Amino acid sequence: TRPKCPVAALNADLPALRPTELARVLAAATQFPRAFLPDAAGIGTTLLAAAPGRELAPAFGTDSRARHRASGAVELRLDAVDSVRQDVDTGGDLRSALALGVGPRTAAVAARLLIAGQ
């Protein structure tokens, strides 16, 4: 715990992340002792936040959405934060992130990885 500061954990596999959307999620999270944002697939978690003086208590991994909810964290239900929800676990996830817009280096690597029609 950090007695005077909020803390958050954000997944690293968010290639389409937009700062304004992340700011909205973080602002919403401050309304609760602990809060999380589910991933686009609806089974994982892309962000977990805790208020000052609260334990973060992360439970990332398979089915983390259910685990974070069961631990008492509030699920954030926000519209228009797709870039913060779209993590990349599969080729389909990567295509979805590309559709949202990614940086030039990610786009270049993705073009080499993805085979047309798959």
C-alpha positions as CSV (number, residue, x, y, z in Angstrom):
1,T,0.0,0.0,0.0
2,R,1.0,3.6,-0.5
3,P,-0.6,5.7,2.2
4,K,-0.9,8.9,0.3
5,C,-0.9,7.9,-3.4
6,P,-3.3,5.9,-5.6
7,V,-1.7,3.1,-7.5
8,A,-2.6,1.2,-10.7
9,A,-1.4,-1.7,-12.7
10,L,-1.8,-1.5,-16.5
11,N,-1.2,-4.4,-18.9
12,A,1.7,-3.9,-21.3
13,D,-0.1,-5.5,-24.3
14,L,-2.2,-2.5,-25.2
15,P,-0.8,-1.4,-28.6
16,A,-3.7,0.9,-29.4
17,L,-3.6,2.7,-26.1
18,R,-4.8,6.4,-26.2
19,P,-3.8,8.7,-23.4
20,T,-7.2,10.5,-23.2
21,E,-9.0,7.1,-22.8
22,L,-6.5,6.0,-20.1
23,A,-7.1,9.3,-18.3
24,R,-10.8,8.7,-18.3
25,V,-10.4,5.2,-16.8
26,L,-8.0,6.4,-14.1
27,A,-10.3,9.3,-13.2
28,A,-13.3,6.9,-12.9
29,A,-11.2,4.5,-10.8
30,T,-10.6,7.2,-8.2
31,Q,-14.2,7.0,-7.2
32,F,-13.7,3.6,-5.6
33,P,-11.4,1.9,-3.1
34,R,-10.4,-0.6,-5.7
35,A,-11.5,-0.8,-9.3
36,F,-10.7,-2.7,-12.5
37,L,-11.4,-2.5,-16.2
38,P,-12.2,-5.7,-18.0
39,D,-10.6,-6.6,-21.3
40,A,-12.4,-6.5,-24.6
41,A,-13.0,-10.3,-24.5
42,G,-14.8,-9.8,-21.1
43,I,-12.8,-12.4,-19.2
44,G,-9.5,-10.7,-18.3
45,T,-8.5,-7.4,-16.8
46,T,-6.4,-4.6,-18.4
47,L,-6.2,-2.2,-15.5
48,L,-6.5,-2.5,-11.7
49,A,-6.4,0.5,-9.4
50,A,-6.4,1.1,-5.7
51,A,-7.0,4.3,-3.7
52,P,-4.4,5.7,-1.3
53,G,-3.9,3.3,1.6
54,R,-5.6,0.4,-0.1
55,E,-3.9,-2.8,-1.2
56,L,-3.8,-3.3,-5.0
57,A,-4.1,-7.1,-4.6
58,P,-3.7,-8.0,-8.3
59,A,-5.0,-11.3,-9.6
60,F,-4.1,-11.1,-13.3
61,G,-4.2,-14.0,-15.6
62,T,-6.9,-16.3,-16.9
63,D,-10.3,-15.3,-15.7
64,S,-9.0,-12.3,-13.8
65,R,-12.2,-10.4,-14.3
66,A,-14.1,-12.8,-12.1
67,R,-11.2,-12.9,-9.6
68,H,-11.0,-9.1,-9.3
69,R,-14.7,-8.8,-8.9
70,A,-14.8,-11.6,-6.3
71,S,-12.0,-9.7,-4.4
72,G,-14.2,-6.7,-4.0
73,A,-12.8,-4.5,-6.8
74,V,-15.5,-2.5,-8.6
75,E,-15.8,-3.2,-12.3
76,L,-15.6,0.1,-14.3
77,R,-18.3,0.2,-17.0
78,L,-17.2,3.0,-19.3
79,D,-18.0,3.6,-22.9
80,A,-15.5,4.8,-25.5
81,V,-12.4,3.4,-23.8
82,D,-11.8,0.6,-26.3
83,S,-8.0,1.3,-26.5
84,V,-7.6,0.6,-22.8
85,R,-9.7,-2.6,-23.1
86,Q,-8.1,-4.1,-26.2
87,D,-5.2,-6.2,-25.0
88,V,-3.6,-8.7,-27.4
89,D,-3.7,-12.4,-26.6
90,T,-4.6,-13.7,-30.0
91,G,-4.2,-12.9,-33.7
92,G,-7.8,-11.7,-33.6
93,D,-7.0,-9.4,-30.8
94,L,-4.1,-8.0,-32.8
95,R,-6.4,-7.3,-35.7
96,S,-8.8,-5.5,-33.4
97,A,-6.0,-3.4,-32.0
98,L,-4.9,-2.6,-35.6
99,A,-8.4,-1.4,-36.4
100,L,-8.3,1.0,-33.4
101,G,-5.0,2.3,-34.6
102,V,-1.4,1.5,-33.5
103,G,2.0,3.1,-33.8
104,P,4.1,2.7,-36.9
105,R,6.5,0.2,-35.4
106,T,3.7,-2.0,-34.1
107,A,1.9,-1.8,-37.5
108,A,5.1,-2.8,-39.3
109,V,5.7,-5.8,-37.1
110,A,2.0,-6.8,-37.3
111,A,2.2,-6.7,-41.1
112,R,5.0,-9.2,-41.0
113,L,3.2,-11.5,-38.5
114,L,-0.3,-11.6,-39.8
115,I,-0.9,-13.7,-42.9
116,A,-3.8,-12.4,-45.1
117,G,-7.0,-14.3,-44.6
118,Q,-6.1,-15.8,-41.2
